[in-house]
Amino acid sequence: MTMPTPDTTLLLLPGLMCDADVWRDQRQVLASGHRCIVPSYGDSSSITDMAHTTLAHVPEGRLAVAGHSMGGRVALEIARLAPQRIERIALLDTGLDPLAVGAAGVAERDQRYRLLQMAREVGMRAMGREWARGMVHPARLDTPLFERILDMIARSTPEHFAHQIEALLQRPDARPAFSALTCPVMLICGCQDDWSPLARHEAMQALLPTARLVPIEDSGHMAPMEQPDAVTAALIDWLAQPA
């Protein structure tokens, strides 16, 4: 099989209010054989700006891009902006649709702004303690892993949260960029992900039948942290797919 070429950078893109810690376990394994980067989106307040910021801070050459949650949307925007650089893409616990019209979109907007207001009033960690309860498999609530997720959220600020919320509320329809992919594509999803459920990833695979779908058992939305070994194994298989 064809592994990534020597000039290929493995780009691991974090999701909303996540940082490099979301990819900690994968980096420990994969960085030994790959040039591996976890970017920061800075003050970007659109998915397109996040993609441009990321591209501006990675070496020249080909990219193997894995994106978790919001990072999956950034990965597809990078593929739209620089398709010639994409060697392969993995999308984890993510989605393609823009903000829904009508009541569903209003409800999403209201919920995101409610969390932002809470972050401003009581702090990021307290907000995260409520918000993150929907992120993980129920068995991981109030465990050391849950506290690690809260630590990650607390390292950010309400200002960054506001920027990223605006990016998600204005997110583009990623279906055209996804459907146009001709490189190896892997979809990874926690079987108990209530935010970006497995059924959504099955629908994504139907749009691009060449994509490989890997369900992760006993995992919610935070699959790279909840089931690190299974996610790492899937990414190793993805990196081994012929380009």
Sequence and secondary structure as in RCSB ss.txt:
>XXXX:A:sequence
MTMPTPDTTLLLLPGLMCDADVWRDQRQVLASGHRCIVPSYGDSSSITDMAHTTLAHVPEGRLAVAGHSMGGRVA
LEIARLAPQRIERIALLDTGLDPLAVGAAGVAERDQRYRLLQMAREVGMRAMGREWARGMVHPARLDTPLFERIL
DMIARSTPEHFAHQIEALLQRPDARPAFSALTCPVMLICGCQDDWSPLARHEAMQALLPTARLVPIEDSGHMAPM
EQPDAVTAALIDWLAQPA
>XXXX:A:secstr
     TT EEEEE  TT  GGGGHHHHHHHTTTSEEE    TT  SHHHHHHHHHHTS SS EEEEEETHHHHHH
HHHHHH GGGEEEEEEES       STHHHHHHHHHHHHHHHHHHHH HHHHHHHHGGGTS GGGTTSHHHHHHH
HHHHTS HHHHHHHHHHHHT    HHHHHT  S EEEEEETT SSS HHHHHHHHHHSTTSEEEEETT  S HHH
HSHHHHHHHHHHHHHS  
